[in-house]
Amino acid sequence: MEVQQKLKTVSERMKKYELYIPSNTSSMSDLQCFTKELNPVVGALKYESKDAQTIQEHINNINETVNSLTGTETTQCHYATKMKIEGFFKEFVSFSRKLRALTQ
């Protein structure tokens, strides 16, 4: 959610950046599909936001957390659609909350 807040500072060009949304997400391993999409964002952000370093740190933390939860086994990802970066993070947070509710 912190990344969502920081995304308000990114350039208009970066706000138009599109990422693929995984389809049929239902398990912890599907988190990897979201994080695979984040890797190119980290590099692009350094030119597109005054908060780039903070956003990059948050994304790196997300990647580390997902890897610790899912392990190193690679998940086969299927993507449904493209979404602008803010929408992507809304979907990511929504999916994470759904997983959290299932595991409690």
C-alpha positions in Angstrom: 0.0 0.0 0.0 3.0 2.3 0.6 4.0 1.8 -3.0 0.5 2.9 -4.1 0.9 6.1 -2.2 4.4 6.8 -3.6 3.1 6.2 -7.2 1.3 9.5 -7.0 4.8 11.1 -7.4 5.7 9.3 -10.6 5.8 11.0 -13.9 2.7 11.0 -16.2 4.7 8.8 -18.5 5.2 6.2 -15.8 1.5 6.4 -14.8 0.8 5.1 -18.3 3.2 2.2 -17.9 1.3 -1.1 -18.3 1.8 -4.4 -16.5 0.2 -7.7 -17.0 -2.3 -9.0 -14.5 -2.1 -12.7 -13.8 -5.3 -14.6 -14.4 -6.9 -17.2 -12.1 -4.9 -16.2 -9.1 -5.8 -18.4 -6.2 -2.8 -19.5 -4.3 0.4 -18.2 -2.6 2.5 -19.3 -5.5 0.6 -16.9 -7.8 2.3 -14.0 -6.0 5.4 -14.8 -8.1 3.4 -13.8 -11.2 2.8 -10.4 -9.8 6.5 -9.9 -8.7 7.8 -11.0 -12.2 6.0 -8.0 -13.5 7.6 -5.7 -11.0 11.2 -6.3 -12.0 11.2 -4.0 -15.1 9.4 -1.3 -13.0 12.4 -1.0 -10.7 14.7 0.0 -13.4 12.3 2.4 -15.1 11.4 4.2 -11.9 14.9 5.7 -11.4 14.1 8.1 -14.3 10.4 8.7 -13.5 10.0 9.7 -9.8 11.6 11.8 -7.1 10.7 8.9 -4.7 12.2 6.3 -7.0 14.7 5.0 -4.4 12.0 4.5 -1.8 9.7 2.8 -4.3 12.5 0.5 -5.5 13.2 -0.4 -1.8 9.5 -1.3 -1.3 9.5 -3.4 -4.5 12.7 -5.2 -3.4 11.1 -5.9 -0.1 8.0 -7.3 -1.8 10.2 -9.5 -3.9 12.1 -10.8 -0.9 8.9 -11.4 1.1 7.2 -13.3 -1.8 10.4 -15.4 -2.3 10.5 -16.3 1.3 6.8 -17.3 1.2 6.8 -19.2 -2.0 10.3 -20.6 -2.2 12.5 -20.8 -5.2 10.3 -23.0 -7.3 9.1 -21.1 -10.4 5.4 -20.8 -11.0 4.0 -21.1 -14.5 2.2 -17.7 -15.0 -0.8 -17.0 -17.2 -1.7 -13.4 -17.8 -5.1 -12.1 -18.5 -4.8 -8.4 -19.3 -2.7 -5.3 -19.1 -3.3 -2.6 -16.6 -1.7 0.7 -15.8 0.7 0.7 -12.9 -1.7 2.1 -10.3 -4.4 -0.4 -11.2 -1.8 -3.2 -11.1 -0.9 -2.3 -7.5 -4.6 -2.2 -6.5 -5.0 -5.7 -7.9 -1.8 -6.9 -6.2 -3.0 -5.5 -2.8 -6.5 -6.9 -3.3 -5.0 -10.4 -4.1 -2.7 -10.2 -1.1 -5.5 -9.3 1.2 -7.6 -12.2 -0.2 -4.7 -14.6 0.5 -4.2 -13.2 4.0 -7.9 -13.8 4.8 -7.6 -17.4 3.5 -4.6 -18.2 5.6 -6.0 -16.8 8.9 
